[in-house]
Amino acid sequence: MRLIESILADSAALTAIRRDLHAHPELSFEEVRTADLVARLLADWGIEVRRGFGRTGVVGILRNGSSERTIGLRADMDALPVTERNQFPHASRHPGKMHACGHDGHTAMLLAAAKHLAQQRHFDGTVYFVFQPAEEGGGGALEMMRDGLFEQFPIEAMFGMHNWPGMQAGQFGITDGPCFASSNEFRIVIRGRGSHAALPHNGIDPVPVACQIVQAFQTVITRNKRPIEAGVISVTMIHAGEATNVVPESCEIQGTVRTFTVELLDLIERRMREIAEHTSAAFGASCEFEFVRSYPPTINHPAETAFVRRVAAEVVGPENVLAAEPTMGAEDFSYFLLEKPGCYFLIGNGDGAHREGGHGLGPCMLHNPSYDFNDELIPLGATLWVRLAERWLATPRA
């Protein structure tokens, strides 16, 4: 493993920054303290700072030499509405808020890379450090773009990195093509007619209608889409009724749909609507169908993915650069990749053995109240960011 010595020597200070961020988590579009800290550190290191993109987003601009080549490196900053179970000293000080996805670590890794590049300047061109708010459902990437991120900064390609529990620390996971799925939500309200539960023939019961609809949704996956395509329909909420002796007037179904292609998403939405509306009609009920498309699929670009794989192999050896399996989780880095070439990849966070005494009894998995970022990754992730920037800017434009 070829870590940059100056970053390795600064590990204690970088860890302190990460743990400070962990102790003071902020939810989507509320990252005021985090953004202030990021902006102050960048400015202290001589990096130009621009703020206000996506409300709380921060962009650092570092120029050197005369080349017009540019690169964008992104870290997300927001926390989750989770109550932390860990009790070590850097645990969240704000009940109901927690860095349960490692965005504190992502921010620390990119800050470490920014500090090194600002001090050493072994590159010719411009590096844009994009500290993004609101990845956890807020679409912060899209909001930064709406505020002119790519119009004001001529970024050639965007790169992003996410920690991955269960993958060994010291390894990277890189996926060709689709790596994260689209994220979509649906809400269906079935309206029947209420009655006494002992006299159901006087009403139209929406509950068995909902049961039929939920079961039929799975035929979309097993009988409408091609078996080799990946798609998920998960009904996660069903709400109906207020008393055991009353047939309710309505029943509400909610859930999520995940796909790797827009074409399959179109098919699933159409079939779900048809099933919900026609099944309701068959029982004499009516139906309100809502389908909200949130994050598009995250699809890596071939040349940039191959580039990351080569540079990562130089840092950790080719045996530690894995072909990561795509996940049905979602990521709003997808918006960047719709506009710019780039690659989104994984860095192993280990199995949780790095957690200090006082951690919760749950697993060290993403979105888990016992999770904690592995601080050993900060020098490694920062080293890769530096090498990606140096190699990209040193390569003649195709």
Secondary structure as GFF3:
##gff-version 3
##sequence-region A 1 398
A	DSSP	alpha_helix	5	9	.	.	.	ID=ss1
A	DSSP	alpha_helix	11	23	.	.	.	ID=ss2
A	DSSP	alpha_helix	32	44	.	.	.	ID=ss3
A	DSSP	beta_strand	48	53	.	.	.	ID=ss4
A	DSSP	beta_strand	57	64	.	.	.	ID=ss5
A	DSSP	beta_strand	70	76	.	.	.	ID=ss6
A	DSSP	alpha_helix	103	120	.	.	.	ID=ss7
A	DSSP	beta_strand	125	132	.	.	.	ID=ss8
A	DSSP	alpha_helix	140	146	.	.	.	ID=ss9
A	DSSP	alpha_helix	149	152	.	.	.	ID=ss10
A	DSSP	beta_strand	158	165	.	.	.	ID=ss11
A	DSSP	beta_strand	172	174	.	.	.	ID=ss12
A	DSSP	beta_strand	178	180	.	.	.	ID=ss13
A	DSSP	beta_strand	183	191	.	.	.	ID=ss14
A	DSSP	beta_strand	195	196	.	.	.	ID=ss15
A	DSSP	three_ten_helix	200	202	.	.	.	ID=ss16
A	DSSP	alpha_helix	206	219	.	.	.	ID=ss17
A	DSSP	pi_helix	220	224	.	.	.	ID=ss18
A	DSSP	beta_strand	231	240	.	.	.	ID=ss19
A	DSSP	beta_strand	246	247	.	.	.	ID=ss20
A	DSSP	beta_strand	250	259	.	.	.	ID=ss21
A	DSSP	alpha_helix	262	282	.	.	.	ID=ss22
A	DSSP	beta_strand	286	295	.	.	.	ID=ss23
A	DSSP	beta_strand	298	299	.	.	.	ID=ss24
A	DSSP	alpha_helix	302	316	.	.	.	ID=ss25
A	DSSP	three_ten_helix	318	320	.	.	.	ID=ss26
A	DSSP	beta_strand	321	323	.	.	.	ID=ss27
A	DSSP	alpha_helix	333	339	.	.	.	ID=ss28
A	DSSP	beta_strand	342	350	.	.	.	ID=ss29
A	DSSP	alpha_helix	377	394	.	.	.	ID=ss30
###
